[in-house]
Amino acid sequence: MTRADDSTAASGLGLVLSRVADGTAQSRAELVSVTGFSRTTVGQYLTQLFAAGLVEEAPEGMRRGGGRPSRLLRLAPDAAVVLAADIGETHARLAVTDLTPAILAENTIAIDLKDGPIIVLAQLADAYRALLRTLRQNARDVLGIGLGLPAPVDHAGGRIVGPSVMPGWDDFDICGCLTTHLGVPVLVENDVNLMTLSEFRAFWPDAAQFLFVKAGTGIGSGIVTDGRLYRGAQGAAGDIGHMQLDRTGGPLCRCGKQGCLEAHAAGWAVARDLRAEGLLAQTARDVLRLMQAGNSATALRLHEAGLVLGDAVANTVSVLNPSAIVIGGMLAEAGETLISGIRSRVQERSLPLAFRHLSIQRARSGSDAGLLGAARLVIDTRLQPRHADATIAAHSRFKPGSRTRPQKLRLV
């Protein structure tokens, strides 16, 4: 059944749309069950949503209890588009997606986060306008914008909080600024949380308690519990990279403290140690390149990083008791060289009850995880019951078959 706050936060039409969009109900019978509406009422709402081009019946069916298959209900992929961004220190990947989400057009632009939010957000807005023009669309077609940022993010306030690789962005109204440029809702989230959301929804939807660990230039994690991204009280949940492993001293971290997990096992720290041995390594990508070239010192250092990372993950297992742990990020491309160390330490330090059914695997979502996670965040949020009626009003002008699905474009 629906939660009480959900069922009273939208009209019946909005509630039906939200339940189809989030996958809670994939048939008329399931809509009757989760909404409490009669079959006739559900049918009336669906007729309106079909006519508006927001929901469609897929040709494939589903069978329940040996009876006749029901036609699957799903969100119409072309009912609106989403603008997504995966922001790095020197480059930003931008994309326009449909509501699947699938990437329809994308571009990568050079930026410098040190230029500050006003300049960088204006660059993003210009690039988004160009992408929309390639698809012959405009801001009225956009469901929302999702930005993934490499910094601690107060998701509810849409602001960066505390020290980060984004100087000058702290407490800046990112959402308000970008909305002023493009006139659509904006959502901001930490990049690791978006990778977590993408990986979970695509490959682990049945994992009730899910932990994603990003091991790249930096280290972070994302948590999904009972199907929902867990952010904590202020949005700081999952920041394992700055767990301090050394009570006294330890290597200096980029955050200014000593002995953080990142200072031992992040890509930048591994590169630091390899340089001390005379190897050419500046970045996590350089570390991976050396390992793939067969450099034994690099492979050994990555295995050591996996052991240290495994210590931190084992502590997390003791608190969260996840059913699945997925390792992503640049260093995860080292495969078992890194992950075997994580797995062995987690097994060694966890209670048998917590480890016996625990899956620890490499991420499968690939380089698009941040973009697709940003798009998924917008879709999930804008089609929640409290927003669904506004979404219906803004995007119900398209009728089924009224426009051609754009070809996927990749700009260089």
C-alpha positions in Angstrom: 0.0 0.0 0.0 1.0 3.6 -0.5 2.3 5.6 2.5 -0.3 8.1 3.8 1.8 11.1 3.0 2.2 10.0 -0.6 -1.5 9.3 -1.1 -2.5 12.8 0.1 0.2 14.7 -1.6 -1.2 14.5 -5.1 -4.5 14.2 -7.0 -5.6 10.8 -8.1 -4.2 11.4 -11.5 -0.8 12.4 -10.1 -0.7 9.4 -7.8 -1.4 7.0 -10.7 1.4 8.7 -12.8 3.9 8.5 -9.9 3.2 4.8 -9.2 3.7 3.9 -12.9 6.9 6.1 -13.1 8.6 4.5 -10.0 7.7 1.0 -11.1 5.5 0.3 -8.1 2.7 -0.6 -10.4 3.2 -2.1 -13.9 -0.4 -3.2 -14.5 -3.9 -2.0 -13.9 -4.4 -4.7 -11.2 -1.3 -3.5 -9.4 -2.5 0.1 -9.6 -5.7 -0.9 -8.0 -3.8 -2.6 -5.2 -1.3 0.2 -4.5 -3.6 3.2 -4.8 -6.8 1.7 -3.3 -8.8 3.1 -6.3 -11.4 1.0 -8.0 -10.6 -0.6 -11.3 -13.0 1.8 -13.1 -11.3 4.8 -11.5 -7.8 3.5 -12.4 -9.0 3.0 -16.0 -10.3 6.6 -16.2 -7.0 8.1 -14.9 -5.1 5.9 -17.3 -7.2 7.1 -20.2 -6.3 10.7 -19.4 -2.6 9.8 -19.1 -2.6 7.9 -22.3 -4.2 10.8 -24.1 -1.6 13.2 -22.6 1.2 11.1 -23.9 2.7 10.6 -20.4 2.0 6.8 -19.9 1.9 4.0 -22.5 1.2 0.3 -22.6 4.2 -1.7 -23.7 3.7 -4.5 -26.2 5.2 -7.1 -23.9 3.1 -8.5 -21.2 3.4 -10.0 -17.7 1.7 -13.1 -16.4 0.4 -13.5 -12.9 -0.6 -16.8 -11.4 -0.9 -18.6 -14.8 -3.6 -16.3 -16.1 -3.7 -14.1 -19.2 -0.7 -11.7 -19.5 -1.3 -8.1 -18.6 0.1 -5.3 -20.8 2.9 -3.5 -19.0 2.3 0.1 -18.1 5.3 2.4 -18.3 6.3 6.0 -18.4 6.4 7.3 -22.1 10.1 7.8 -22.8 9.5 10.9 -25.0 7.0 12.7 -22.8 9.8 15.1 -21.7 13.6 15.3 -21.7 16.1 15.6 -18.8 19.3 17.6 -18.7 22.1 15.9 -16.8 25.6 16.8 -16.0 28.6 15.0 -14.5 30.9 17.8 -13.3 34.7 17.3 -12.9 37.4 19.8 -12.0 38.4 20.6 -15.6 35.6 19.1 -17.7 31.9 18.7 -17.6 30.0 15.9 -19.4 26.5 17.1 -20.4 23.6 15.1 -21.8 20.0 15.3 -22.8 18.1 12.1 -21.9 14.7 10.7 -22.4 12.6 9.4 -19.5 14.0 5.8 -19.7 16.6 7.4 -19.1 18.7 6.9 -22.2 21.1 9.5 -23.6 19.8 11.3 -26.7 22.6 13.9 -27.1 25.8 14.7 -25.2 28.8 16.9 -25.2 31.9 17.4 -23.1 33.1 21.0 -22.4 36.2 22.4 -20.8 35.6 24.2 -17.5 37.6 25.4 -14.6 35.8 25.1 -11.3 38.1 27.8 -9.9 36.4 30.3 -12.2 33.5 30.2 -9.7 29.8 29.3 -10.0 28.6 32.3 -11.9 30.9 31.8 -14.9 30.7 27.9 -14.9 26.9 27.8 -14.6 26.6 30.2 -17.5 28.8 27.9 -19.5 26.6 25.0 -18.7 23.5 26.9 -19.6 24.9 27.8 -23.0 26.0 24.3 -23.7 22.5 22.9 -22.7 20.8 25.4 -25.1 23.1 24.1 -27.9 22.2 20.5 -27.1 18.5 21.2 -27.1 18.8 23.0 -30.4 20.4 19.9 -32.0 17.2 18.0 -30.9 14.9 20.8 -32.0 13.6 21.2 -28.4 13.6 24.0 -25.9 13.4 24.6 -22.2 9.6 23.9 -22.2 10.4 20.3 -23.0 12.7 19.8 -20.0 11.5 17.9 -16.9 14.4 19.2 -14.9 18.2 19.4 -14.6 20.4 17.1 -12.5 23.9 18.1 -11.6 26.5 15.7 -10.1 29.2 17.6 -8.3 32.6 16.4 -6.8 31.9 17.9 -3.4 29.9 17.6 -0.2 26.3 18.6 -1.2 23.3 19.7 0.9 20.8 18.1 -1.4 17.8 19.7 0.1 19.3 23.2 -0.1 21.1 22.6 -3.4 24.4 24.0 -2.1 27.9 22.9 -1.5 28.9 22.9 2.1 32.5 22.8 3.5 35.9 22.5 2.0 36.1 20.8 -1.4 37.8 20.9 -4.8 35.3 23.7 -5.7 36.6 26.9 -4.1 34.2 29.8 -4.2 31.1 27.5 -4.5 30.5 27.0 -0.8 26.9 28.0 0.0 26.2 29.4 -3.4 22.6 29.0 -4.7 23.4 26.7 -7.6 19.8 25.7 -8.3 18.5 29.3 -8.2 21.3 30.5 -10.6 20.8 27.8 -13.2 17.0 28.1 -13.0 17.4 31.8 -13.8 19.3 30.8 -16.9 17.0 28.1 -18.2 13.7 28.4 -16.3 13.5 24.8 -15.2 13.8 22.9 -11.9 17.4 22.1 -10.9 18.6 19.3 -8.5 22.1 19.1 -7.2 23.7 15.9 -5.7 27.1 14.5 -4.8 28.5 12.6 -7.8 29.0 9.4 -5.9 25.4 9.3 -4.8 24.4 9.6 -8.5 26.7 6.8 -9.5 25.1 4.8 -6.6 21.6 5.5 -7.9 22.4 4.5 -11.4 24.1 1.3 -10.5 21.4 0.3 -8.1 18.4 1.0 -10.4 20.0 -0.7 -13.4 21.6 -3.8 -11.9 20.6 -4.3 -8.2 17.0 -3.2 -7.8 16.3 -6.2 -5.5 19.2 -5.5 -3.1 17.4 -4.2 0.0 20.6 -2.8 1.5 23.1 -1.6 -1.0 26.6 0.0 -0.7 28.4 1.6 -3.6 32.1 2.5 -3.1 33.8 4.8 -5.6 37.6 4.3 -5.7 39.0 6.9 -8.1 40.9 10.1 -7.7 39.1 10.3 -4.3 37.1 7.8 -2.3 33.4 8.0 -1.4 30.4 5.8 -1.0 26.7 5.9 -1.5 24.0 4.0 0.4 20.6 2.7 -0.7 18.3 1.3 2.0 14.9 -0.2 1.2 15.1 1.2 -2.4 15.9 4.8 -1.4 19.1 6.8 -1.5 20.2 7.4 2.1 21.8 10.8 2.6 21.8 11.2 6.4 20.6 14.2 8.4 22.6 16.8 6.4 23.5 14.9 3.2 26.9 13.8 4.5 26.2 10.0 4.7 28.8 7.8 2.9 31.8 10.1 3.2 34.1 7.2 4.0 37.1 8.8 2.2 37.7 11.0 5.2 37.4 8.4 7.9 40.7 8.7 9.8 42.6 5.5 10.1 45.6 6.8 12.1 45.1 8.0 15.6 48.4 10.0 15.4 50.0 11.3 12.3 49.6 9.5 9.0 49.9 11.0 5.5 48.4 14.4 4.8 45.0 14.3 3.1 43.7 16.9 0.6 41.2 17.9 3.2 44.0 19.2 5.4 43.7 16.4 8.0 46.1 13.5 8.5 45.5 9.8 8.2 42.3 9.8 6.2 41.4 6.7 4.1 41.9 8.8 0.9 45.5 9.7 2.0 46.2 5.9 2.0 44.1 4.4 -0.8 42.8 7.0 -3.2 44.1 7.3 -6.8 46.0 10.5 -6.0 47.6 8.9 -3.0 48.7 5.8 -4.9 50.1 8.0 -7.6 52.0 9.9 -4.9 53.6 6.8 -3.6 54.5 5.5 -7.1 56.2 8.9 -7.9 58.3 8.4 -4.8 59.5 5.1 -6.4 60.5 7.0 -9.6 57.4 6.1 -11.7 55.5 8.6 -13.9 52.1 8.8 -12.2 50.1 12.0 -11.6 46.6 10.7 -11.7 44.4 7.7 -11.0 44.4 7.1 -14.8 48.2 7.0 -14.8 48.1 4.4 -12.0 45.7 2.2 -14.0 47.8 2.6 -17.2 50.9 1.4 -15.3 49.1 -1.6 -13.9 47.7 -2.6 -17.3 51.3 -2.3 -18.7 52.3 -5.0 -16.2 54.2 -2.9 -13.7 54.5 -5.1 -10.6 55.1 -2.2 -8.2 51.8 -0.6 -9.2 49.9 -3.9 -8.9 51.3 -4.4 -5.4 50.5 -0.9 -4.4 46.9 -1.3 -5.7 46.5 -4.5 -3.7 47.7 -2.7 -0.6 45.2 0.1 -1.3 42.5 -2.6 -1.6 43.4 -4.0 1.9 43.2 -0.5 3.4 39.9 0.2 1.7 38.7 -3.2 2.9 39.3 -2.1 6.5 37.0 0.9 6.0 34.4 -1.1 4.1 34.4 -3.8 6.9 33.6 -1.1 9.4 30.8 0.1 7.2 29.5 -3.5 6.9 29.3 -3.7 10.7 27.0 -0.7 10.8 24.9 -1.2 7.6 24.9 -4.9 7.1 24.4 -4.5 3.3 23.3 -7.3 1.0 25.6 -6.1 -1.9 28.7 -4.0 -2.1 29.7 -2.7 -5.5 33.1 -1.1 -6.2 33.2 1.6 -9.0 35.5 4.4 -10.1 38.7 4.5 -12.0 40.7 2.2 -9.7 37.9 -0.5 -9.9 39.1 -1.0 -13.5 42.1 -2.8 -11.9 39.6 -5.6 -11.1 40.6 -8.3 -8.7 44.0 -6.6 -8.1 42.1 -4.1 -6.0 38.9 -5.9 -5.2 40.5 -9.1 -3.8 42.1 -7.1 -1.1 38.8 -5.5 -0.2 37.0 -8.8 -0.1 39.6 -10.5 2.0 39.6 -7.8 4.7 35.8 -7.6 4.8 35.6 -11.4 5.3 38.4 -11.3 7.9 36.8 -8.5 10.0 33.1 -9.0 9.6 30.9 -11.3 11.6 29.9 -14.5 9.7 26.3 -13.5 9.8 27.0 -10.2 8.0 29.4 -11.8 5.4 27.8 -15.2 4.6 25.4 -13.9 1.8 27.3 -10.6 1.0 28.2 -10.0 -2.6 31.2 -7.8 -3.4 31.6 -7.0 -7.1 32.9 -4.5 -9.6 30.4 -1.9 -10.9 28.7 -2.6 -14.2 27.3 0.8 -15.1 30.4 2.1 -16.8 31.4 5.7 -17.6 27.8 6.9 -18.1 26.8 6.2 -14.5 27.1 9.8 -13.3 25.0 11.2 -16.2 22.3 8.5 -15.9 22.2 8.9 -12.2 21.6 12.6 -12.5 18.8 12.0 -15.0 17.3 9.3 -12.8 17.3 11.7 -9.8 15.3 14.2 -11.8 12.8 11.7 -13.0 12.3 10.1 -9.6 11.9 13.5 -7.9 9.7 15.3 -10.5 7.4 12.3 -10.7 6.9 11.9 -6.9 3.3 12.5 -5.8 4.0 16.0 -4.5 5.3 17.1 -7.9 3.3 14.9 -10.2 0.4 17.3 -10.8 2.8 20.1 -11.8 4.6 17.7 -14.2 1.2 16.7 -15.8 0.3 20.3 -16.3 3.7 21.1 -17.8 4.2 18.1 -20.1 0.8 16.8 -21.1 0.7 18.7 -24.4 2.4 15.9 -26.4 0.1 13.2 -27.8 1.3 9.7 -28.4 3.0 9.6 -31.8 3.1 13.4 -32.1 6.8 13.6 -32.4 9.7 11.5 -33.6 12.2 10.2 -31.2 15.5 12.1 -31.8 18.5 10.2 -32.9 21.3 9.9 -30.3 24.0 12.5 -30.9 27.5 12.7 -29.5 29.2 16.1 -30.0 33.0 16.4 -29.8 
